[in-house]
């Protein structure tokens, strides 16, 4: 009788990508965002379900760029942004929808708690490969911005961050100069 060799089961590397960005985009910015998405290496995509970048990137990732990956949409408590169509689309394609519980303190901002949860979830799923992909409106850090707050919290967690200011999209103006 021959000995059967034990094959080691190689688990796939988990590469979580968390998205954050602005709520409003212009036509010239969609192709810029598509370029970023098409170059990503990830297999778990986490977004916040808000209008703008959240909805756009999560729908593009699940329907076009990474249909076989794991997709998670995290909804803040008591969210009233009219995103039912987005959630129906995401569920149709197999995304996991996480509803955040009510904050414990009145001073807690549900959207910011959601963003922290997304970062922590990515680190829990694959700490050595997790990253934040941020689409702020411009390159200058803004104090009162959910996108920039998420960037700062990712820095605190020592999570790699890829920044793609939407002002850098071809055709956008910044300081009177048109990007090409």
mmCIF file of the C-alpha atoms, coordinates in Angstrom:
data_MODEL
# 
_entry.id   MODEL 
# 
loop_
_atom_site.group_PDB 
_atom_site.id 
_atom_site.type_symbol 
_atom_site.label_atom_id 
_atom_site.label_alt_id 
_atom_site.label_comp_id 
_atom_site.label_asym_id 
_atom_site.label_entity_id 
_atom_site.label_seq_id 
_atom_site.pdbx_PDB_ins_code 
_atom_site.Cartn_x 
_atom_site.Cartn_y 
_atom_site.Cartn_z 
_atom_site.occupancy 
_atom_site.B_iso_or_equiv 
_atom_site.pdbx_formal_charge 
_atom_site.auth_seq_id 
_atom_site.auth_comp_id 
_atom_site.auth_asym_id 
_atom_site.auth_atom_id 
_atom_site.pdbx_PDB_model_num 
ATOM 1   C CA . UNK A 1 1   ? 0.000   0.000  0.000   1.00 0.00 ? 1   UNK A CA 1 
ATOM 2   C CA . UNK A 1 2   ? 1.181   3.462  -0.784  1.00 0.00 ? 2   UNK A CA 1 
ATOM 3   C CA . UNK A 1 3   ? 0.904   6.355  1.557   1.00 0.00 ? 3   UNK A CA 1 
ATOM 4   C CA . UNK A 1 4   ? -1.430  9.048  0.435   1.00 0.00 ? 4   UNK A CA 1 
ATOM 5   C CA . UNK A 1 5   ? 0.204   12.380 0.622   1.00 0.00 ? 5   UNK A CA 1 
ATOM 6   C CA . UNK A 1 6   ? -1.722  15.008 2.444   1.00 0.00 ? 6   UNK A CA 1 
ATOM 7   C CA . UNK A 1 7   ? -2.327  17.945 0.204   1.00 0.00 ? 7   UNK A CA 1 
ATOM 8   C CA . UNK A 1 8   ? -2.258  21.205 1.971   1.00 0.00 ? 8   UNK A CA 1 
ATOM 9   C CA . UNK A 1 9   ? -5.307  23.269 1.307   1.00 0.00 ? 9   UNK A CA 1 
ATOM 10  C CA . UNK A 1 10  ? -4.201  26.656 0.159   1.00 0.00 ? 10  UNK A CA 1 
ATOM 11  C CA . UNK A 1 11  ? -6.671  29.317 1.119   1.00 0.00 ? 11  UNK A CA 1 
ATOM 12  C CA . UNK A 1 12  ? -7.019  32.255 -1.222  1.00 0.00 ? 12  UNK A CA 1 
ATOM 13  C CA . UNK A 1 13  ? -5.506  35.507 -0.010  1.00 0.00 ? 13  UNK A CA 1 
ATOM 14  C CA . UNK A 1 14  ? -8.222  37.856 1.194   1.00 0.00 ? 14  UNK A CA 1 
ATOM 15  C CA . UNK A 1 15  ? -7.750  41.347 -0.263  1.00 0.00 ? 15  UNK A CA 1 
ATOM 16  C CA . UNK A 1 16  ? -10.383 43.664 1.226   1.00 0.00 ? 16  UNK A CA 1 
ATOM 17  C CA . UNK A 1 17  ? -10.939 47.067 -0.354  1.00 0.00 ? 17  UNK A CA 1 
ATOM 18  C CA . UNK A 1 18  ? -12.945 49.741 1.470   1.00 0.00 ? 18  UNK A CA 1 
ATOM 19  C CA . UNK A 1 19  ? -14.306 52.663 -0.529  1.00 0.00 ? 19  UNK A CA 1 
ATOM 20  C CA . UNK A 1 20  ? -14.979 56.206 0.617   1.00 0.00 ? 20  UNK A CA 1 
ATOM 21  C CA . UNK A 1 21  ? -15.764 59.288 -1.409  1.00 0.00 ? 21  UNK A CA 1 
ATOM 22  C CA . UNK A 1 22  ? -17.947 62.217 -2.296  1.00 0.00 ? 22  UNK A CA 1 
ATOM 23  C CA . UNK A 1 23  ? -21.706 62.096 -2.712  1.00 0.00 ? 23  UNK A CA 1 
ATOM 24  C CA . UNK A 1 24  ? -21.819 64.013 -5.990  1.00 0.00 ? 24  UNK A CA 1 
ATOM 25  C CA . UNK A 1 25  ? -19.940 63.261 -9.185  1.00 0.00 ? 25  UNK A CA 1 
ATOM 26  C CA . UNK A 1 26  ? -19.823 64.965 -12.563 1.00 0.00 ? 26  UNK A CA 1 
ATOM 27  C CA . UNK A 1 27  ? -19.879 63.189 -15.916 1.00 0.00 ? 27  UNK A CA 1 
ATOM 28  C CA . UNK A 1 28  ? -16.134 63.602 -16.464 1.00 0.00 ? 28  UNK A CA 1 
ATOM 29  C CA . UNK A 1 29  ? -15.363 61.772 -13.230 1.00 0.00 ? 29  UNK A CA 1 
ATOM 30  C CA . UNK A 1 30  ? -17.048 58.455 -14.049 1.00 0.00 ? 30  UNK A CA 1 
ATOM 31  C CA . UNK A 1 31  ? -14.395 57.288 -16.544 1.00 0.00 ? 31  UNK A CA 1 
ATOM 32  C CA . UNK A 1 32  ? -11.660 58.356 -14.091 1.00 0.00 ? 32  UNK A CA 1 
ATOM 33  C CA . UNK A 1 33  ? -13.233 56.211 -11.355 1.00 0.00 ? 33  UNK A CA 1 
ATOM 34  C CA . UNK A 1 34  ? -13.656 53.335 -13.838 1.00 0.00 ? 34  UNK A CA 1 
ATOM 35  C CA . UNK A 1 35  ? -9.906  53.428 -14.587 1.00 0.00 ? 35  UNK A CA 1 
ATOM 36  C CA . UNK A 1 36  ? -9.159  53.117 -10.879 1.00 0.00 ? 36  UNK A CA 1 
ATOM 37  C CA . UNK A 1 37  ? -11.618 50.252 -10.417 1.00 0.00 ? 37  UNK A CA 1 
ATOM 38  C CA . UNK A 1 38  ? -10.355 48.287 -13.412 1.00 0.00 ? 38  UNK A CA 1 
ATOM 39  C CA . UNK A 1 39  ? -6.797  48.348 -12.000 1.00 0.00 ? 39  UNK A CA 1 
ATOM 40  C CA . UNK A 1 40  ? -7.735  47.207 -8.486  1.00 0.00 ? 40  UNK A CA 1 
ATOM 41  C CA . UNK A 1 41  ? -6.604  43.932 -6.994  1.00 0.00 ? 41  UNK A CA 1 
ATOM 42  C CA . UNK A 1 42  ? -9.145  42.813 -4.461  1.00 0.00 ? 42  UNK A CA 1 
ATOM 43  C CA . UNK A 1 43  ? -11.656 40.093 -3.750  1.00 0.00 ? 43  UNK A CA 1 
ATOM 44  C CA . UNK A 1 44  ? -13.750 41.673 -0.981  1.00 0.00 ? 44  UNK A CA 1 
ATOM 45  C CA . UNK A 1 45  ? -15.279 45.084 -1.662  1.00 0.00 ? 45  UNK A CA 1 
ATOM 46  C CA . UNK A 1 46  ? -16.852 47.106 1.141   1.00 0.00 ? 46  UNK A CA 1 
ATOM 47  C CA . UNK A 1 47  ? -18.859 50.279 0.615   1.00 0.00 ? 47  UNK A CA 1 
ATOM 48  C CA . UNK A 1 48  ? -21.249 52.438 2.580   1.00 0.00 ? 48  UNK A CA 1 
ATOM 49  C CA . UNK A 1 49  ? -24.275 52.549 0.286   1.00 0.00 ? 49  UNK A CA 1 
ATOM 50  C CA . UNK A 1 50  ? -24.501 56.358 0.128   1.00 0.00 ? 50  UNK A CA 1 
ATOM 51  C CA . UNK A 1 51  ? -25.316 58.149 -3.131  1.00 0.00 ? 51  UNK A CA 1 
ATOM 52  C CA . UNK A 1 52  ? -22.251 59.091 -5.177  1.00 0.00 ? 52  UNK A CA 1 
ATOM 53  C CA . UNK A 1 53  ? -19.013 57.121 -4.971  1.00 0.00 ? 53  UNK A CA 1 
ATOM 54  C CA . UNK A 1 54  ? -20.390 54.449 -2.610  1.00 0.00 ? 54  UNK A CA 1 
ATOM 55  C CA . UNK A 1 55  ? -23.217 53.444 -4.910  1.00 0.00 ? 55  UNK A CA 1 
ATOM 56  C CA . UNK A 1 56  ? -21.287 53.868 -8.142  1.00 0.00 ? 56  UNK A CA 1 
ATOM 57  C CA . UNK A 1 57  ? -18.235 51.807 -7.185  1.00 0.00 ? 57  UNK A CA 1 
ATOM 58  C CA . UNK A 1 58  ? -20.190 49.045 -5.471  1.00 0.00 ? 58  UNK A CA 1 
ATOM 59  C CA . UNK A 1 59  ? -22.509 48.589 -8.466  1.00 0.00 ? 59  UNK A CA 1 
ATOM 60  C CA . UNK A 1 60  ? -19.637 48.702 -10.985 1.00 0.00 ? 60  UNK A CA 1 
ATOM 61  C CA . UNK A 1 61  ? -17.565 46.237 -8.964  1.00 0.00 ? 61  UNK A CA 1 
ATOM 62  C CA . UNK A 1 62  ? -20.369 43.702 -8.561  1.00 0.00 ? 62  UNK A CA 1 
ATOM 63  C CA . UNK A 1 63  ? -21.815 43.927 -12.089 1.00 0.00 ? 63  UNK A CA 1 
ATOM 64  C CA . UNK A 1 64  ? -18.754 44.610 -14.233 1.00 0.00 ? 64  UNK A CA 1 
ATOM 65  C CA . UNK A 1 65  ? -15.279 44.393 -12.716 1.00 0.00 ? 65  UNK A CA 1 
ATOM 66  C CA . UNK A 1 66  ? -15.464 41.764 -9.949  1.00 0.00 ? 66  UNK A CA 1 
ATOM 67  C CA . UNK A 1 67  ? -18.732 39.798 -10.195 1.00 0.00 ? 67  UNK A CA 1 
ATOM 68  C CA . UNK A 1 68  ? -17.231 36.717 -8.511  1.00 0.00 ? 68  UNK A CA 1 
ATOM 69  C CA . UNK A 1 69  ? -15.898 38.606 -5.493  1.00 0.00 ? 69  UNK A CA 1 
ATOM 70  C CA . UNK A 1 70  ? -17.517 39.163 -2.107  1.00 0.00 ? 70  UNK A CA 1 
ATOM 71  C CA . UNK A 1 71  ? -19.408 42.467 -1.890  1.00 0.00 ? 71  UNK A CA 1 
ATOM 72  C CA . UNK A 1 72  ? -20.541 44.094 1.346   1.00 0.00 ? 72  UNK A CA 1 
ATOM 73  C CA . UNK A 1 73  ? -22.685 47.210 1.720   1.00 0.00 ? 73  UNK A CA 1 
ATOM 74  C CA . UNK A 1 74  ? -22.800 48.659 5.242   1.00 0.00 ? 74  UNK A CA 1 
ATOM 75  C CA . UNK A 1 75  ? -25.788 50.890 5.939   1.00 0.00 ? 75  UNK A CA 1 
ATOM 76  C CA . UNK A 1 76  ? -25.688 53.345 8.875   1.00 0.00 ? 76  UNK A CA 1 
ATOM 77  C CA . UNK A 1 77  ? -28.470 53.273 11.423  1.00 0.00 ? 77  UNK A CA 1 
ATOM 78  C CA . UNK A 1 78  ? -31.661 55.112 10.395  1.00 0.00 ? 78  UNK A CA 1 
ATOM 79  C CA . UNK A 1 79  ? -30.272 55.919 6.947   1.00 0.00 ? 79  UNK A CA 1 
ATOM 80  C CA . UNK A 1 80  ? -32.695 58.000 4.897   1.00 0.00 ? 80  UNK A CA 1 
ATOM 81  C CA . UNK A 1 81  ? -30.888 58.736 1.659   1.00 0.00 ? 81  UNK A CA 1 
ATOM 82  C CA . UNK A 1 82  ? -33.376 57.022 -0.677  1.00 0.00 ? 82  UNK A CA 1 
ATOM 83  C CA . UNK A 1 83  ? -31.014 54.270 -1.723  1.00 0.00 ? 83  UNK A CA 1 
ATOM 84  C CA . UNK A 1 84  ? -33.594 51.461 -1.998  1.00 0.00 ? 84  UNK A CA 1 
ATOM 85  C CA . UNK A 1 85  ? -32.946 50.918 -5.718  1.00 0.00 ? 85  UNK A CA 1 
ATOM 86  C CA . UNK A 1 86  ? -29.229 50.547 -5.022  1.00 0.00 ? 86  UNK A CA 1 
ATOM 87  C CA . UNK A 1 87  ? -29.870 48.017 -2.255  1.00 0.00 ? 87  UNK A CA 1 
ATOM 88  C CA . UNK A 1 88  ? -32.249 46.023 -4.461  1.00 0.00 ? 88  UNK A CA 1 
ATOM 89  C CA . UNK A 1 89  ? -29.596 45.952 -7.213  1.00 0.00 ? 89  UNK A CA 1 
ATOM 90  C CA . UNK A 1 90  ? -26.877 44.878 -4.808  1.00 0.00 ? 90  UNK A CA 1 
ATOM 91  C CA . UNK A 1 91  ? -29.044 42.127 -3.279  1.00 0.00 ? 91  UNK A CA 1 
ATOM 92  C CA . UNK A 1 92  ? -29.982 40.914 -6.763  1.00 0.00 ? 92  UNK A CA 1 
ATOM 93  C CA . UNK A 1 93  ? -26.285 40.364 -7.521  1.00 0.00 ? 93  UNK A CA 1 
ATOM 94  C CA . UNK A 1 94  ? -25.571 38.681 -4.194  1.00 0.00 ? 94  UNK A CA 1 
ATOM 95  C CA . UNK A 1 95  ? -24.092 41.465 -2.069  1.00 0.00 ? 95  UNK A CA 1 
ATOM 96  C CA . UNK A 1 96  ? -24.241 41.189 1.692   1.00 0.00 ? 96  UNK A CA 1 
ATOM 97  C CA . UNK A 1 97  ? -26.157 44.069 3.263   1.00 0.00 ? 97  UNK A CA 1 
ATOM 98  C CA . UNK A 1 98  ? -25.186 44.982 6.840   1.00 0.00 ? 98  UNK A CA 1 
ATOM 99  C CA . UNK A 1 99  ? -27.490 47.294 8.789   1.00 0.00 ? 99  UNK A CA 1 
ATOM 100 C CA . UNK A 1 100 ? -25.707 49.095 11.595  1.00 0.00 ? 100 UNK A CA 1 
ATOM 101 C CA . UNK A 1 101 ? -27.417 49.190 15.022  1.00 0.00 ? 101 UNK A CA 1 
ATOM 102 C CA . UNK A 1 102 ? -28.535 52.375 16.705  1.00 0.00 ? 102 UNK A CA 1 
ATOM 103 C CA . UNK A 1 103 ? -25.584 54.272 18.203  1.00 0.00 ? 103 UNK A CA 1 
ATOM 104 C CA . UNK A 1 104 ? -25.205 53.974 21.968  1.00 0.00 ? 104 UNK A CA 1 
ATOM 105 C CA . UNK A 1 105 ? -24.588 57.695 22.480  1.00 0.00 ? 105 UNK A CA 1 
ATOM 106 C CA . UNK A 1 106 ? -26.525 60.589 20.996  1.00 0.00 ? 106 UNK A CA 1 
ATOM 107 C CA . UNK A 1 107 ? -23.255 62.284 20.086  1.00 0.00 ? 107 UNK A CA 1 
ATOM 108 C CA . UNK A 1 108 ? -22.268 59.421 17.747  1.00 0.00 ? 108 UNK A CA 1 
ATOM 109 C CA . UNK A 1 109 ? -22.725 60.126 14.028  1.00 0.00 ? 109 UNK A CA 1 
ATOM 110 C CA . UNK A 1 110 ? -24.158 56.982 12.349  1.00 0.00 ? 110 UNK A CA 1 
ATOM 111 C CA . UNK A 1 111 ? -22.287 57.535 9.059   1.00 0.00 ? 111 UNK A CA 1 
ATOM 112 C CA . UNK A 1 112 ? -18.935 57.902 10.822  1.00 0.00 ? 112 UNK A CA 1 
ATOM 113 C CA . UNK A 1 113 ? -19.587 54.807 12.928  1.00 0.00 ? 113 UNK A CA 1 
ATOM 114 C CA . UNK A 1 114 ? -20.399 52.968 9.705   1.00 0.00 ? 114 UNK A CA 1 
ATOM 115 C CA . UNK A 1 115 ? -17.105 54.107 8.174   1.00 0.00 ? 115 UNK A CA 1 
ATOM 116 C CA . UNK A 1 116 ? -15.128 52.928 11.209  1.00 0.00 ? 116 UNK A CA 1 
ATOM 117 C CA . UNK A 1 117 ? -16.942 49.594 11.072  1.00 0.00 ? 117 UNK A CA 1 
ATOM 118 C CA . UNK A 1 118 ? -16.000 49.184 7.387   1.00 0.00 ? 118 UNK A CA 1 
ATOM 119 C CA . UNK A 1 119 ? -12.319 49.788 8.146   1.00 0.00 ? 119 UNK A CA 1 
ATOM 120 C CA . UNK A 1 120 ? -12.354 47.385 11.092  1.00 0.00 ? 120 UNK A CA 1 
ATOM 121 C CA . UNK A 1 121 ? -14.199 44.756 9.048   1.00 0.00 ? 121 UNK A CA 1 
ATOM 122 C CA . UNK A 1 122 ? -11.599 44.949 6.270   1.00 0.00 ? 122 UNK A CA 1 
ATOM 123 C CA . UNK A 1 123 ? -8.781  44.533 8.790   1.00 0.00 ? 123 UNK A CA 1 
ATOM 124 C CA . UNK A 1 124 ? -10.571 41.607 10.412  1.00 0.00 ? 124 UNK A CA 1 
ATOM 125 C CA . UNK A 1 125 ? -11.053 39.879 7.049   1.00 0.00 ? 125 UNK A CA 1 
ATOM 126 C CA . UNK A 1 126 ? -7.515  40.357 5.772   1.00 0.00 ? 126 UNK A CA 1 
ATOM 127 C CA . UNK A 1 127 ? -5.335  42.734 7.768   1.00 0.00 ? 127 UNK A CA 1 
ATOM 128 C CA . UNK A 1 128 ? -2.152  42.291 5.765   1.00 0.00 ? 128 UNK A CA 1 
ATOM 129 C CA . UNK A 1 129 ? -3.875  43.087 2.437   1.00 0.00 ? 129 UNK A CA 1 
ATOM 130 C CA . UNK A 1 130 ? -6.670  45.498 3.428   1.00 0.00 ? 130 UNK A CA 1 
ATOM 131 C CA . UNK A 1 131 ? -6.679  48.981 1.963   1.00 0.00 ? 131 UNK A CA 1 
ATOM 132 C CA . UNK A 1 132 ? -8.805  52.088 1.677   1.00 0.00 ? 132 UNK A CA 1 
ATOM 133 C CA . UNK A 1 133 ? -9.525  53.566 -1.747  1.00 0.00 ? 133 UNK A CA 1 
ATOM 134 C CA . UNK A 1 134 ? -10.590 57.192 -1.312  1.00 0.00 ? 134 UNK A CA 1 
ATOM 135 C CA . UNK A 1 135 ? -12.195 59.534 -3.833  1.00 0.00 ? 135 UNK A CA 1 
ATOM 136 C CA . UNK A 1 136 ? -12.237 62.961 -2.170  1.00 0.00 ? 136 UNK A CA 1 
ATOM 137 C CA . UNK A 1 137 ? -13.392 65.991 -4.135  1.00 0.00 ? 137 UNK A CA 1 
ATOM 138 C CA . UNK A 1 138 ? -9.879  67.447 -4.170  1.00 0.00 ? 138 UNK A CA 1 
ATOM 139 C CA . UNK A 1 139 ? -6.365  66.848 -2.855  1.00 0.00 ? 139 UNK A CA 1 
ATOM 140 C CA . UNK A 1 140 ? -6.598  69.190 0.137   1.00 0.00 ? 140 UNK A CA 1 
ATOM 141 C CA . UNK A 1 141 ? -7.630  67.595 3.426   1.00 0.00 ? 141 UNK A CA 1 
ATOM 142 C CA . UNK A 1 142 ? -10.957 68.875 4.754   1.00 0.00 ? 142 UNK A CA 1 
ATOM 143 C CA . UNK A 1 143 ? -11.747 68.727 8.475   1.00 0.00 ? 143 UNK A CA 1 
ATOM 144 C CA . UNK A 1 144 ? -15.530 68.391 8.237   1.00 0.00 ? 144 UNK A CA 1 
ATOM 145 C CA . UNK A 1 145 ? -15.708 65.682 5.593   1.00 0.00 ? 145 UNK A CA 1 
ATOM 146 C CA . UNK A 1 146 ? -16.771 62.061 5.986   1.00 0.00 ? 146 UNK A CA 1 
ATOM 147 C CA . UNK A 1 147 ? -14.318 61.032 3.275   1.00 0.00 ? 147 UNK A CA 1 
ATOM 148 C CA . UNK A 1 148 ? -11.364 62.751 4.945   1.00 0.00 ? 148 UNK A CA 1 
ATOM 149 C CA . UNK A 1 149 ? -12.437 61.535 8.397   1.00 0.00 ? 149 UNK A CA 1 
ATOM 150 C CA . UNK A 1 150 ? -12.349 57.993 7.026   1.00 0.00 ? 150 UNK A CA 1 
ATOM 151 C CA . UNK A 1 151 ? -8.882  58.632 5.565   1.00 0.00 ? 151 UNK A CA 1 
ATOM 152 C CA . UNK A 1 152 ? -7.645  59.879 8.949   1.00 0.00 ? 152 UNK A CA 1 
ATOM 153 C CA . UNK A 1 153 ? -9.111  56.837 10.710  1.00 0.00 ? 153 UNK A CA 1 
ATOM 154 C CA . UNK A 1 154 ? -7.464  54.509 8.191   1.00 0.00 ? 154 UNK A CA 1 
ATOM 155 C CA . UNK A 1 155 ? -4.154  56.270 8.890   1.00 0.00 ? 155 UNK A CA 1 
ATOM 156 C CA . UNK A 1 156 ? -4.712  55.700 12.625  1.00 0.00 ? 156 UNK A CA 1 
ATOM 157 C CA . UNK A 1 157 ? -5.141  51.991 11.862  1.00 0.00 ? 157 UNK A CA 1 
ATOM 158 C CA . UNK A 1 158 ? -2.003  52.027 9.686   1.00 0.00 ? 158 UNK A CA 1 
ATOM 159 C CA . UNK A 1 159 ? -4.092  50.828 6.745   1.00 0.00 ? 159 UNK A CA 1 
ATOM 160 C CA . UNK A 1 160 ? -2.698  51.570 3.280   1.00 0.00 ? 160 UNK A CA 1 
ATOM 161 C CA . UNK A 1 161 ? -4.620  54.312 1.481   1.00 0.00 ? 161 UNK A CA 1 
ATOM 162 C CA . UNK A 1 162 ? -4.926  54.983 -2.234  1.00 0.00 ? 162 UNK A CA 1 
ATOM 163 C CA . UNK A 1 163 ? -6.072  58.567 -2.915  1.00 0.00 ? 163 UNK A CA 1 
ATOM 164 C CA . UNK A 1 164 ? -7.820  59.548 -6.135  1.00 0.00 ? 164 UNK A CA 1 
ATOM 165 C CA . UNK A 1 165 ? -9.025  63.155 -5.855  1.00 0.00 ? 165 UNK A CA 1 
ATOM 166 C CA . UNK A 1 166 ? -11.877 63.628 -8.301  1.00 0.00 ? 166 UNK A CA 1 
ATOM 167 C CA . UNK A 1 167 ? -10.474 67.031 -9.200  1.00 0.00 ? 167 UNK A CA 1 
ATOM 168 C CA . UNK A 1 168 ? -7.682  65.077 -10.978 1.00 0.00 ? 168 UNK A CA 1 
ATOM 169 C CA . UNK A 1 169 ? -10.137 63.566 -13.484 1.00 0.00 ? 169 UNK A CA 1 
ATOM 170 C CA . UNK A 1 170 ? -9.481  64.606 -17.107 1.00 0.00 ? 170 UNK A CA 1 
ATOM 171 C CA . UNK A 1 171 ? -11.490 67.693 -17.972 1.00 0.00 ? 171 UNK A CA 1 
ATOM 172 C CA . UNK A 1 172 ? -11.844 68.858 -14.358 1.00 0.00 ? 172 UNK A CA 1 
ATOM 173 C CA . UNK A 1 173 ? -10.684 72.326 -13.419 1.00 0.00 ? 173 UNK A CA 1 
ATOM 174 C CA . UNK A 1 174 ? -8.502  73.045 -10.421 1.00 0.00 ? 174 UNK A CA 1 
ATOM 175 C CA . UNK A 1 175 ? -7.243  76.543 -9.815  1.00 0.00 ? 175 UNK A CA 1 
ATOM 176 C CA . UNK A 1 176 ? -8.229  77.602 -13.346 1.00 0.00 ? 176 UNK A CA 1 
ATOM 177 C CA . UNK A 1 177 ? -6.238  74.836 -15.064 1.00 0.00 ? 177 UNK A CA 1 
ATOM 178 C CA . UNK A 1 178 ? -7.939  72.014 -16.951 1.00 0.00 ? 178 UNK A CA 1 
ATOM 179 C CA . UNK A 1 179 ? -6.558  68.497 -16.362 1.00 0.00 ? 179 UNK A CA 1 
ATOM 180 C CA . UNK A 1 180 ? -6.065  66.480 -19.524 1.00 0.00 ? 180 UNK A CA 1 
# 
